Amino acid sequence: MSNLRFFTNSPLALNASVQLSESAAAHATRALRLNVGDNAVVFNGDGFDYDCELNSIKKNEVIVKITNARKVNNESPLNITLLQAVSSGDRMDFTIQKAVELGVICIQPITSQRSVVKLSAERAEKRTEHWQNVAISACEQSGRAFIPKVFPPMSLENWLSRNPIANATRILLNPTGAKRLAEIQKPATDIQLLIGAEGGFSQGEIDLASAHGFQSMVLGPRILRTETAALTAISVMQSAWGDF
């Protein structure tokens, strides 16, 4: 059923007719070979899945009619914000995709001193749009009906200055961290998880994060790649405190 689930920016309501996006229409007709009368699911991030029937298929155009609305209750009880230092190649896409599947509520890309990727303002805007689409695709696959927001990249210093210490539990994944997960009290509110890029964070960045309430956590005796670190940390949190 996950392959028959499509995102749309359109408002959705019972008996409404909705045109799928060009990419969704192409996937529905060319990849999945759906025909008029076939059933599928559409969602727009409002927390509901909308059953629909394909009413019209033309070149690059598919019209569906909404037949039912169902509230989706599969969001994690943990409100995890992933602060992920921008990584290179497909690593960032992979991290965002899997973090969404694992239940994070939003993702803040961080430009760090040791990030291999350096983004101009124009490239940052394009990458943010691309990363948001990666998150949407992950929701299509995983059945989530809320879309985690991917924010434009910013430096750690700027993010910290705009987000003063509140009630959130702040965790920095650090190979030389003093704590393991079992030593951290179960968060009562939000979790802000900070992960470095390929080269990790500089000592100055670690000190800055610590001064703003981040506690260092270590995941075992082995040093993990940036994409492995983020997904492992989220997974163990979901296992210990969440819905795994």
C-alpha positions as CSV (number, residue, x, y, z in Angstrom):
1,M,0.0,0.0,0.0
2,S,2.9,2.4,0.7
3,N,3.7,2.4,-3.1
4,L,0.1,3.7,-3.8
5,R,0.5,6.7,-1.5
6,F,1.1,10.1,-3.0
7,F,1.8,13.6,-1.6
8,T,-0.1,16.6,-2.8
9,N,0.0,20.3,-1.9
10,S,-3.7,20.6,-2.6
11,P,-6.4,21.0,0.1
12,L,-8.2,17.7,0.6
13,A,-11.8,16.9,1.5
14,L,-14.3,14.2,1.1
15,N,-15.7,14.1,-2.5
16,A,-13.2,16.6,-3.8
17,S,-11.4,16.1,-7.1
18,V,-7.7,16.6,-7.0
19,Q,-5.0,16.7,-9.7
20,L,-1.8,14.8,-8.8
21,S,1.5,16.5,-9.3
22,E,3.2,15.7,-12.6
23,S,5.8,13.5,-10.9
24,A,3.1,11.6,-8.9
25,A,1.0,11.2,-12.0
26,A,4.0,9.8,-13.9
27,H,4.8,7.4,-11.0
28,A,1.1,6.3,-10.8
29,T,0.6,5.6,-14.5
30,R,4.1,4.6,-15.8
31,A,5.7,2.9,-12.8
32,L,2.7,1.5,-11.0
33,R,0.5,1.1,-14.2
34,L,-2.6,2.4,-12.4
35,N,-5.8,2.8,-14.4
36,V,-9.1,4.7,-14.1
37,G,-11.1,3.0,-11.3
38,D,-8.0,2.0,-9.3
39,N,-7.7,3.0,-5.7
40,A,-4.8,4.9,-4.0
41,V,-4.1,7.2,-1.0
42,V,-3.2,10.8,-1.1
43,F,-2.0,13.0,1.8
44,N,-1.0,16.7,2.3
45,G,0.6,16.7,5.7
46,D,-2.5,17.5,7.7
47,G,-2.4,14.3,9.7
48,F,-4.9,12.4,7.5
49,D,-4.7,9.8,4.8
50,Y,-7.3,10.3,2.0
51,D,-8.5,7.2,0.1
52,C,-9.2,8.1,-3.5
53,E,-10.1,6.7,-6.8
54,L,-8.5,7.5,-10.1
55,N,-11.2,9.3,-12.2
56,S,-9.3,10.6,-15.2
57,I,-5.9,9.8,-16.8
58,K,-4.5,11.9,-19.6
59,K,-0.9,12.7,-20.7
60,N,0.9,13.9,-17.5
61,E,-2.4,14.4,-15.8
62,V,-4.2,12.3,-13.2
63,I,-7.4,13.4,-11.5
64,V,-8.5,11.5,-8.3
65,K,-11.7,11.8,-6.3
66,I,-11.5,11.6,-2.5
67,T,-13.7,8.8,-1.1
68,N,-12.7,8.7,2.5
69,A,-10.5,10.4,5.2
70,R,-8.6,8.5,7.9
71,K,-6.7,10.1,10.8
72,V,-3.2,8.6,11.0
73,N,-1.8,8.0,14.4
74,N,1.8,6.8,13.8
75,E,3.8,9.8,15.0
76,S,6.6,9.1,17.5
77,P,6.0,10.1,21.2
78,L,9.5,11.7,21.0
79,N,9.7,15.2,19.6
80,I,13.2,14.9,18.1
81,T,14.8,17.8,16.2
82,L,17.8,16.5,14.3
83,L,20.6,19.1,14.0
84,Q,22.7,17.5,11.3
85,A,26.0,19.0,10.1
86,V,25.9,19.1,6.3
87,S,27.6,16.0,4.9
88,S,28.8,15.4,1.3
89,G,27.5,13.3,-1.6
90,D,24.4,11.2,-0.9
91,R,25.1,11.0,2.8
92,M,22.9,14.0,3.6
93,D,20.0,12.7,1.5
94,F,20.3,9.3,3.2
95,T,20.4,10.7,6.7
96,I,17.3,12.9,6.1
97,Q,15.4,10.1,4.5
98,K,16.0,7.6,7.2
99,A,15.6,10.1,10.1
100,V,12.2,10.9,8.7
101,E,11.3,7.2,8.6
102,L,12.5,6.9,12.2
103,G,10.2,9.7,13.3
104,V,12.0,13.0,13.7
105,I,9.8,16.1,13.7
106,C,12.1,18.5,12.0
107,I,15.7,18.7,10.6
108,Q,18.1,21.7,10.9
109,P,21.1,21.3,8.6
110,I,24.2,22.9,10.3
111,T,27.2,24.3,8.5
112,S,30.2,23.4,10.7
113,Q,33.9,24.3,10.5
114,R,34.8,20.8,9.3
115,S,31.9,20.3,6.9
116,V,33.3,19.2,3.5
117,V,30.4,20.8,1.7
118,K,30.4,24.6,1.5
119,L,27.1,26.1,0.2
120,S,26.5,29.5,-1.4
121,A,23.2,31.2,-0.7
122,E,21.8,30.0,-4.0
123,R,23.0,26.4,-3.6
124,A,21.7,26.4,0.0
125,E,18.2,27.4,-1.2
126,K,18.2,24.6,-3.9
127,R,19.6,22.0,-1.5
128,T,16.9,22.9,1.1
129,E,14.2,22.4,-1.5
130,H,15.8,19.1,-2.5
131,W,16.1,17.9,1.1
132,Q,12.4,18.8,1.8
133,N,11.4,16.7,-1.2
134,V,13.5,13.8,0.2
135,A,11.6,14.2,3.5
136,I,8.3,14.1,1.6
137,S,9.2,11.0,-0.3
138,A,10.2,9.3,3.0
139,C,6.7,10.2,4.4
140,E,5.1,8.6,1.3
141,Q,7.0,5.4,1.9
142,S,6.8,5.2,5.7
143,G,3.1,6.1,6.1
144,R,3.6,9.4,8.0
145,A,0.9,11.9,7.5
146,F,2.8,14.9,8.9
147,I,5.7,16.3,7.0
148,P,8.9,17.1,9.0
149,K,10.2,20.6,8.1
150,V,13.7,20.8,6.7
151,F,15.1,24.3,7.5
152,P,17.7,26.2,5.5
153,P,21.3,25.5,6.7
154,M,22.8,27.8,9.3
155,S,25.9,27.8,11.4
156,L,25.9,26.2,14.9
157,E,26.6,29.6,16.4
158,N,23.7,31.3,14.7
159,W,21.3,28.5,15.6
160,L,22.3,28.6,19.2
161,S,21.9,32.4,19.3
162,R,18.3,32.0,18.0
163,N,17.4,29.1,20.2
164,P,18.2,29.8,23.8
165,I,18.2,27.0,26.4
166,A,14.6,26.1,27.1
167,N,13.1,22.8,28.4
168,A,14.4,20.6,25.6
169,T,16.9,17.9,26.3
170,R,20.0,18.7,24.3
171,I,22.3,15.9,23.2
172,L,25.6,16.1,21.3
173,L,26.9,12.9,19.8
174,N,30.6,12.9,20.7
175,P,33.1,10.0,20.4
176,T,34.7,11.3,23.6
177,G,31.4,11.9,25.4
178,A,31.1,11.2,29.1
179,K,27.7,9.6,29.0
180,R,25.9,6.7,27.5
181,L,22.2,6.8,26.7
182,A,21.3,4.8,29.9
183,E,22.8,7.5,32.0
184,I,20.6,10.2,30.5
185,Q,17.2,10.7,32.1
186,K,14.2,10.1,29.8
187,P,13.3,13.5,28.3
188,A,10.0,15.0,29.5
189,T,9.8,17.4,26.5
190,D,11.6,17.9,23.2
191,I,15.0,16.4,22.2
192,Q,17.5,18.3,20.2
193,L,20.1,15.9,18.7
194,L,23.3,17.4,17.4
195,I,25.4,15.4,14.9
196,G,28.7,16.4,13.3
197,A,29.8,16.0,9.7
198,E,32.5,13.7,8.3
199,G,35.3,15.4,10.4
200,G,33.1,15.9,13.5
201,F,32.9,19.1,15.3
202,S,35.9,21.2,16.3
203,Q,36.7,21.5,20.0
204,G,35.5,25.1,19.9
205,E,32.1,24.0,18.5
206,I,31.8,21.3,21.2
207,D,32.6,23.8,23.9
208,L,30.1,26.2,22.4
209,A,27.4,23.5,22.3
210,S,28.2,22.5,25.9
211,A,27.9,26.1,27.1
212,H,24.4,26.1,25.6
213,G,23.2,23.0,27.4
214,F,24.2,20.2,25.2
215,Q,25.4,17.1,27.0
216,S,27.8,14.8,25.2
217,M,26.8,11.2,24.6
218,V,28.9,8.3,23.2
219,L,27.5,5.4,21.2
220,G,29.8,2.5,22.1
221,P,33.6,2.2,21.6
222,R,33.6,2.5,17.8
223,I,33.6,5.8,15.8
224,L,30.6,5.9,13.5
225,R,30.2,7.6,10.1
226,T,28.0,10.7,10.3
227,E,25.0,9.0,8.6
228,T,25.4,6.0,10.8
229,A,25.7,8.1,14.0
230,A,22.5,10.0,13.4
231,L,20.4,7.0,12.6
232,T,21.8,4.9,15.4
233,A,21.2,7.6,18.0
234,I,17.6,8.1,16.9
235,S,17.0,4.4,16.9
236,V,18.4,3.8,20.4
237,M,16.3,6.7,21.7
238,Q,13.2,5.3,20.1
239,S,14.0,1.9,21.6
240,A,14.7,3.2,25.1
241,W,12.1,6.0,25.3
242,G,9.9,5.9,22.2
243,D,7.7,3.5,20.3
244,F,10.1,0.8,19.2
